[in-house]
Amino acid sequence: METDGEILPPLGNRIPKSIDNSGMRTKGIGLMRDWIPAEHRPVWCGLQAYIERAYEHGFLDAPEQWANLGQGAPEVDDDIAGSFERPHTIDVSMSGREYGPTAGIKPLRAAVANLYNAHHRQGKESKYTWENVCIVPGGRAGLIRIAAVLNNAYLGFFVPDYTAYNEMLSLFKNFAAIPSPLSEADGYHIHPQKIADEISRGTSVILTSNPRNPTGHVVANPELKEIQDMCRDRCTLIMDEFYGGYNYKNNCDGTTISSAENIEDVDEDDVLIIDGLTKRFRLPGWRIAWIVGPKEFIKAIGSCGSYLDGGANVPFQEAAVPMLEPDKVLKEMKALQTHFKSKRDYVVDRLKSIGFLCRHVPDSTFYIWLDLSDLPESISDGLNFFQACLEEKTIVVPGIFFDLNPAKRRDLFDSPCHHYCRVSYGPRLEVLKKGLDAIERVVKK
């Protein structure tokens, strides 16, 4: 491996000391210079670090020649059968020229509340209103806002999970973050007993993605309901549901997975749901997301936006309102699930034909948590496999990036995620074919 003109030895099957807790080598990246005090060094999300390494290999100069199977975004084109066409232009109203409320404009907040009531609260007495919704400029901004309003608490999170949680969990000192590893043997599933164990040891806030990034699995009812019943009045749940639309468990009928289904009282159940246009509406560039929860929480989350991020773009909020009509969304989710399930099946079949075992086929998201342990030793860990793929102009994400370690208390030498990588089938089919051809060359070499 070569960086900054210096030849570095192969990584082997252990992570060398020169690798920081993001999983990337500090030597050669050119960021962590000795003269920068540790407290002022830039905080890098693992996914930013891997893309920087790809830039060093020419990705920035000619991205069209690459297959980015590391991207955490779906294809954004308008050619998915049955999907509605996204706006190509946006009218900017007079109000769109002004500063918007940091909790979001009322019409969009009301549209989000109506969507959740229509899809998840039918027949229930307690309904969401616009006051139960806060609009935020993207998922990370939403997570940061939630972290800012939490009181002193033990916050439990699971490994592996979404890399950006590292920054959320390390920036604030008003809670102590406690990792809880999931078992590889049962597909990294979050069982109700796991939640019971967390509560019994004093955890009062639990953060998780569901459907889960990077494993591609979902906790659905009745287990999800059992978990929520267990947490009621005992523990606050922060549910990252950005991949709720990518649900392949119900024959692609448009059903979305959401904890909103099991909430008894929308103002009393301490459940905060975060979602947005990014994933299931395939508009990552708009940076429009929302948090749904009890009014008391939402008021605080809306208020802290004034000093954290300033709020979401008003013209894009206005343009989003008509997209959230419930029947339109249901049709969109059917098209989304049909299309992405087809891509999932293609990628899984190709990987199996190359020689991967694919022990856990995902039932949601657009990710495959790929086990590398049966490959030749030189590429049987995520970092070396990532490096080998770069040489073939293909990007995957090393598994250790998802071994969340916000307090930097653990050395990642023996990470349970070391022999994994995340492969995304978010890109267009022709990109997937190019990337899988490259992976096949890597394995054959």
C-alpha atoms as one frame of an Amber mdcrd trajectory, in Angstrom:
protein
   0.000   0.000   0.000   1.412   3.401  -0.978   0.532   6.811   0.452   2.226
  10.228   0.278   5.162   8.653  -1.535   5.828   6.169   1.271   5.430   2.418
   0.845   3.433   0.992   3.726   3.469  -2.724   4.515   0.298  -4.802   4.051
  -2.124  -4.537   6.916  -2.358  -8.277   7.506  -5.063  -9.651   9.771  -4.504
  -7.256  12.646  -5.074  -3.531  12.798  -1.761  -1.699  13.284  -1.275   0.982
  15.912  -1.158   3.663  13.218  -4.859   3.143  12.601  -7.070   5.459  14.629
 -10.534   4.626  15.898 -12.163   5.623  12.612 -10.377   2.629  11.091  -8.060
   4.641   8.842  -4.323   5.006   9.084  -3.406   8.369  10.558  -0.035   8.176
   8.841  -0.343   9.297   5.251  -3.850  10.760   5.420  -2.405  14.194   6.116
  -4.962  15.240   8.734  -3.701  14.333  12.199  -0.499  16.359  12.161   1.564
  16.466  15.330   1.275  20.239  15.655  -2.531  20.163  15.902  -3.650  19.684
  19.524  -5.810  16.588  19.929  -8.846  18.578  21.070  -8.761  20.652  17.865
  -8.228  17.845  15.386 -11.072  17.380  12.902 -13.668  14.762  13.720 -14.030
  12.341  10.801 -16.950  10.065  10.246 -15.583   6.720   9.031 -17.418   7.077
   5.723 -15.642  10.376   5.069 -12.323   8.693   5.765 -12.883   5.908   3.230
 -13.893   8.357   0.512 -10.741  10.393   1.177  -8.694   7.259   0.542 -10.614
   6.714  -2.701  -9.761  10.292  -3.740  -6.076   9.387  -3.379  -6.638   6.645
  -5.959  -8.305   8.940  -8.506 -12.001   8.721  -7.648 -12.392  12.510  -7.509
 -10.859  12.985 -10.963 -12.992  10.458 -12.847 -15.869   9.156 -10.675 -17.702
   7.818 -13.744 -14.959   5.191 -14.132 -15.577   3.875 -10.617 -18.181   1.705
  -8.924 -19.035   3.228  -5.582 -20.585   0.351  -3.626 -19.812   2.176  -0.427
 -22.309   4.963  -0.901 -25.005   5.337   1.735 -27.494   6.787  -0.735 -29.952
   5.271  -3.211 -30.005   5.973  -6.923 -31.797   9.266  -7.545 -32.931   8.931
 -11.185 -36.566   9.104 -12.289 -36.623   5.818 -14.196 -37.834   3.435 -11.459
 -41.108   1.903 -12.670 -44.098   3.254 -10.720 -42.117   5.984  -8.928 -43.276
   9.589  -9.121 -41.040  12.095 -10.893 -39.065  14.383  -8.612 -39.133  18.152
  -9.133 -36.603  19.506 -11.611 -37.240  23.108 -10.629 -38.541  24.672  -7.423
 -40.587  27.847  -7.120 -39.292  30.113  -4.364 -42.105  31.915  -2.572 -41.654
  35.218  -0.731 -41.671  33.302   2.553 -38.996  31.046   1.079 -36.673  34.028
   0.924 -36.981  34.585   4.655 -35.486  32.752   7.596 -37.721  29.828   8.427
 -38.698  28.557  11.874 -36.014  26.268  13.275 -38.640  23.568  13.886 -39.737
  23.721  10.247 -42.682  25.252   8.419 -46.110  24.295   9.713 -47.487  22.853
   6.413 -44.660  20.309   6.192 -44.879  19.429   9.880 -48.615  18.828   9.422
 -48.008  16.732   6.283 -45.553  14.492   8.154 -47.998  14.056  11.043 -50.797
  13.185   8.610 -48.576  10.607   6.856 -47.781   8.817  10.125 -51.419   8.879
  11.231 -52.561   7.440   7.895 -49.924   4.700   7.675 -49.368   3.811  11.335
 -52.119   5.258  13.574 -55.334   4.057  11.929 -57.948   3.170  14.547 -55.902
   4.648  17.393 -57.263   7.400  19.595 -53.965   9.217  20.036 -52.852  10.976
  16.839 -49.862  13.053  15.849 -50.312  16.775  15.109 -47.923  19.274  13.559
 -46.647  19.989  17.089 -45.282  16.431  17.264 -42.965  17.032  14.293 -39.703
  18.934  13.929 -38.109  19.439  10.505 -34.306  19.276  10.511 -31.580  19.762
   7.852 -30.657  16.101   7.459 -30.358  13.043   9.654 -27.065  13.975  11.309
 -28.448  17.365  12.294 -31.463  15.626  13.778 -29.276  13.273  15.811 -27.194
  16.179  17.092 -30.316  18.069  18.133 -31.628  15.041  20.012 -28.288  14.616
  21.772 -28.339  18.274  22.811 -31.637  17.945  24.704 -30.938  14.711  26.545
 -30.498  14.926  30.306 -27.826  13.097  32.291 -28.293   9.474  31.325 -26.712
   6.198  30.391 -27.285   5.891  26.654 -27.123   2.389  25.209 -26.217   1.701
  21.587 -25.498  -1.451  19.626 -22.511  -2.676  17.649 -22.451  -2.700  14.668
 -24.482   0.379  13.752 -24.464   3.622  11.737 -21.056   5.320  11.774 -22.352
   8.876  12.345 -23.543   7.855  15.813 -19.878   8.002  16.854 -19.810  11.772
  16.468 -23.214  12.271  18.095 -22.161  10.160  21.073 -18.756  11.802  21.506
 -19.601  15.499  21.113 -21.880  15.824  24.139 -21.004  15.182  27.776 -24.555
  15.215  29.163 -24.809  11.419  28.855 -22.539   8.388  29.058 -22.579   6.179
  25.960 -22.482   2.428  26.642 -21.861  -0.052  23.791 -23.700  -3.352  23.585
 -22.346  -5.868  21.033 -24.807  -7.959  19.062 -24.258 -11.614  18.234 -23.024
 -12.611  14.803 -24.501 -16.082  15.296 -28.111 -14.859  14.995 -27.568 -12.158
  12.418 -26.962  -9.278  14.858 -30.609  -9.305  15.853 -31.872  -7.076  18.678
 -33.921  -9.395  20.874 -36.345  -8.106  23.526 -34.190  -9.804  26.170 -31.266
  -7.663  25.004 -33.309  -4.545  25.718 -34.372  -5.937  29.089 -30.721  -6.472
  29.984 -29.898  -2.889  29.000 -32.677  -1.470  31.154 -31.727  -3.659  34.110
 -28.201  -2.229  34.132 -29.490   1.339  34.310 -29.726   2.390  30.668 -32.374
   5.106  30.318 -31.889   6.018  26.618 -31.471   3.542  23.750 -30.364   4.577
  20.256 -30.649   2.251  17.269 -31.270   2.189  13.560 -34.270   0.090  12.539
 -34.106  -1.208   9.820 -30.469  -1.645  10.706 -27.441  -0.168   9.008 -25.145
  -1.979   8.114 -26.619  -5.470   8.581 -29.766  -4.964   6.502 -32.152  -6.529
   9.008 -35.195  -5.138  10.780 -36.887  -5.657  14.127 -40.583  -5.915  13.255
 -43.764  -6.669  15.187 -44.458  -8.502  17.416 -40.883  -8.196  18.749 -40.783
  -4.445  18.135 -44.017  -3.993  20.069 -42.643  -6.101  22.930 -39.555  -3.881
  23.082 -41.624  -0.693  23.108 -43.957  -2.025  25.802 -40.915  -2.932  27.877
 -39.409   0.556  27.505 -42.601   2.509  28.216 -42.107   4.766  31.289 -38.633
   3.270  31.799 -36.472   4.216  28.843 -36.404   6.723  25.973 -36.132   5.116
  22.526 -34.390   6.979  19.688 -35.408   5.135  16.530 -33.496   5.913  13.342
 -36.031   4.753  10.724 -34.497   6.179   7.558 -34.640   2.763   5.852 -38.220
   1.960   6.917 -39.434   2.071   3.316 -36.924  -0.556   2.173 -38.960  -3.413
   3.586 -38.895  -6.731   1.718 -40.726  -8.801   4.345 -44.264  -8.096   3.076
 -44.105  -8.993  -0.640 -43.271  -5.406  -1.582 -46.768  -4.193  -0.733 -45.551
  -0.709   0.262 -45.686  -1.391   4.003 -43.148   0.616   5.985 -41.685  -0.429
   9.318 -42.134   2.140  12.087 -42.307   2.192  15.861 -45.144   4.736  15.454
 -47.397   1.695  15.032 -46.979   0.644  18.675 -47.112   3.967  20.500 -50.039
   4.237  22.911 -49.964   7.994  23.560 -48.005  10.183  21.157 -47.276  12.718
  23.906 -46.474  10.275  26.699 -44.492   7.442  25.074 -40.838   8.512  25.056
 -40.131   7.447  21.478 -38.308   9.767  19.070 -38.492   8.716  15.406 -36.115
  10.184  12.847 -36.671   9.829   9.093 -36.835  12.064   6.047 -36.645  12.449
   2.283 -33.060  11.184   2.115 -33.447   7.424   1.721 -36.984   6.312   0.968
 -37.804   9.368  -1.158 -34.352   9.191  -2.785 -33.548  12.875  -2.283 -30.323
  12.923  -0.230 -29.246  16.282  -1.644 -32.305  18.103  -0.299 -31.256  17.639
   3.343 -34.855  17.500   4.583 -35.521  15.182   7.514 -37.868  15.089  10.472
 -38.139  14.006  14.071 -41.498  12.756  15.363 -42.162  12.496  19.081 -43.890
  13.920  22.167 -44.640  17.660  21.991 -42.416  18.404  24.985 -39.405  16.818
  23.290 -40.190  18.406  19.927 -40.432  21.891  21.405 -36.957  21.545  22.922
 -35.510  19.986  19.752 -36.959  22.801  17.646 -35.560  25.441  19.971 -31.985
  24.126  20.020 -31.874  24.400  16.229 -31.419  28.145  16.661 -27.866  27.643
  17.909 -26.968  24.315  16.288 -27.895  24.473  12.597 -30.359  27.306  11.899
 -33.042  25.045  10.428 -33.808  23.415   7.096 -34.024  25.113   3.693 -37.488
  26.682   3.372 -38.052  26.322  -0.425 -37.254  22.609  -0.244 -39.613  22.234
   2.706 -42.397  23.846   0.684 -41.659  21.581  -2.284 -41.774  18.481  -0.044
 -45.344  18.984   1.195 -47.199  17.490  -1.829 -44.858  14.464  -1.868 -46.210
  13.249   1.478 -49.810  12.581   0.463 -50.376   9.108   2.021 -51.708   7.283
  -1.056 -48.917   8.732  -3.174 -46.343   7.564  -0.622 -47.802   4.046  -0.493
 -47.539   3.726  -4.277 -44.001   5.080  -4.132 -42.971   2.564  -1.480 -44.328
  -0.330  -3.571 -42.211   0.807  -6.517 -39.174   1.328  -4.294 -39.402  -2.093
  -2.644 -39.937  -3.958  -5.918 -36.985  -2.259  -7.567 -34.512  -2.574  -4.707
 -35.462  -6.150  -3.869 -34.651  -7.050  -7.466 -31.243  -5.394  -7.105 -30.675
  -7.155  -3.784 -31.374 -10.532  -5.361 -29.009  -9.796  -8.233 -26.161  -8.746
  -5.924 -26.612 -11.685  -3.542 -26.641 -14.159  -6.441 -23.490 -12.613  -7.930
 -21.672 -12.652  -4.604 -22.562 -16.311  -4.058 -21.323 -17.180  -7.543 -18.014
 -15.447  -6.748 -17.645 -17.594  -3.635 -19.067 -15.572  -0.748 -21.358 -17.398
   1.662 -23.857 -14.515   2.276 -25.055 -16.108   5.506 -27.553 -13.362   6.279
 -29.557 -12.113   3.297 -30.937  -8.659   4.173 -34.688  -8.204   4.552 -34.493
  -4.392   4.451 -32.230  -1.397   3.645 -29.945  -1.538   0.581 -26.867  -2.963
   2.305 -25.193  -6.357   2.532 -23.006  -7.054   5.563 -20.476  -9.185   3.746
 -18.416 -11.784   5.616 -14.839 -11.927   4.267 -13.459 -14.541   6.638 -13.474
 -17.344   4.034 -11.369 -15.368   1.548  -7.592 -15.784   1.203  -5.780 -14.362
   4.222  -4.426 -11.323   2.374  -7.954  -9.992   1.733  -9.936 -11.617   4.558
 -10.375  -8.400   6.565 -12.282  -5.266   5.673  -9.306  -2.914   5.406  -7.245
  -5.079   3.075 -10.301  -5.988   0.999 -11.159  -2.284   0.739  -7.597  -1.537
  -0.410  -7.684  -4.331  -2.994 -11.018  -3.049  -4.350  -9.589   0.459  -4.703
  -6.998  -0.936  -7.082  -9.928  -2.093  -9.242 -11.702   1.284  -8.987 -14.417
  -0.016  -6.694 -15.360   1.216  -3.231 -16.726  -0.780  -0.297 -16.747   0.183
   3.391 -14.526  -1.688   5.893 -16.563  -3.246   8.667 -14.623  -1.674  11.539
 -16.131   1.698  10.676 -19.379   0.346  12.118 -17.756  -0.769  15.374 -18.837
   2.361  17.230 -16.257   3.513  19.747 -17.143   7.104  20.705 -15.171   7.265
  23.958 -12.083   5.697  22.302 -11.844   3.330  25.270 -11.463   0.195  23.162
  -8.636  -0.772  20.859  -9.995  -2.039  17.559  -7.306  -4.710  17.148  -9.837
  -7.469  17.727 -12.998  -5.838  16.472 -15.817  -8.312  15.744 -16.446  -6.262
  12.589 -12.865  -6.623  11.308 -13.655  -9.436   8.842 -16.649  -7.688   7.306
 -17.343  -4.970   4.805 -20.550  -3.222   3.832 -21.619  -3.446   0.207 -24.353
  -1.075  -0.967 -26.824  -1.943  -3.694 -28.077   1.634  -3.651 -26.464   2.590
  -6.995 -27.896   1.924 -10.438 -27.738  -1.628 -11.785 -24.965  -0.908 -14.288
 -22.791   0.427 -11.445 -23.518  -2.691  -9.400 -22.461  -4.898 -12.327 -19.221
  -2.959 -12.740 -18.454  -3.198  -9.022 -19.221  -6.900  -8.772 -17.029  -7.594
 -11.798 -14.237  -5.787  -9.936 -14.856  -7.763  -6.738 -14.684 -10.965  -8.760
 -11.287  -9.898 -10.161 -10.045  -9.154  -6.637 -11.056 -12.595  -5.359  -9.634
 -14.423  -8.393  -6.304 -12.599  -8.064
